[in-house]
Structures are given as structure tokens and as C-alpha cells.
Amino acid sequence: MRARPTVLIGWICLAVVSAGILAFGLVVLVVPMGGDQPLYRADGLASVGLGLFGGLIALVPYRRLERWAWWALWFYPLFWMAHLLWRLPPGNDHIHQVVFIALSLIGLLLPLRVFFPRRPNSATR
């Protein structure tokens, strides 16, 4: 079965967000910057886990059109919106947060009708 273009675009967008989180986590894990290095390493390790789990969900069950994966991946836009609203790290420009919010929303909303097809109305039969 060939993937629909909306699902293809969706999982690629979500995989990019996952890769960004994973890459950030690896950098912080290897080169923690700040006074409390164990805390920064713990944050890096948590980010690696988030990136891996999200990426695996996007690459396997999301592509299989499993609805639970679609619901679970709503964590990404919520995560990045919290980072943006509360001005959380990484970075001070927050442009990457806006980009990750947009990518995650595209990845979730573009294939909405594939995950939740319209049911025929009994009046239209």
C-alpha cells in the first residue's frame, strides 16, 4: 500500500521535529554548558529519549495510521508552545520553537482526514 502524500509529508515533518530534539539532547549530553552539569546532562538524556520515542512513533505506528500515535504526537506542539510561552531554553531567539510548532502542527493536521475519515451520513445514503 502506497502512503498518501499527506501522511508522507506529516511523518517527515514529525521526524524532523524528533531529529531536532534528539540532536539538541546529544549536544547537551556530550557538552553540558552551565553550572549544574549533572542537571544539564540529565536534561540532555531526557531530550534524547523524547527525540527517539517521538521519532519511533512517527516512523512506525503513525505511518501505519494508528490513531493512538496521532494523539500521542500532540505532545510535540504542546511541548514547543510551552517552551515559547515560558521562554524556555534552548536558545534566546525562539525561532526554532516557532518552526517546530509549525512542523508538528502540519504533521498532525495535514493528514487529519486520513486518520479520521468522514463517516457517511445516514441521510445521504
Buried (B, 14 or more C-beta within 10 A) or exposed (E): EEBBEBBBBBBEBBBBBBBBBBEBBBBBBEEBEEEEEEEBBBBBBBBBEBBBBBBBBBBEBBBEBBEEBBEBBEBBBEBBBEBBEEEEEBEEEBEBBEBBBBBBBBBBEBBEEBBEEEEEEEEEE
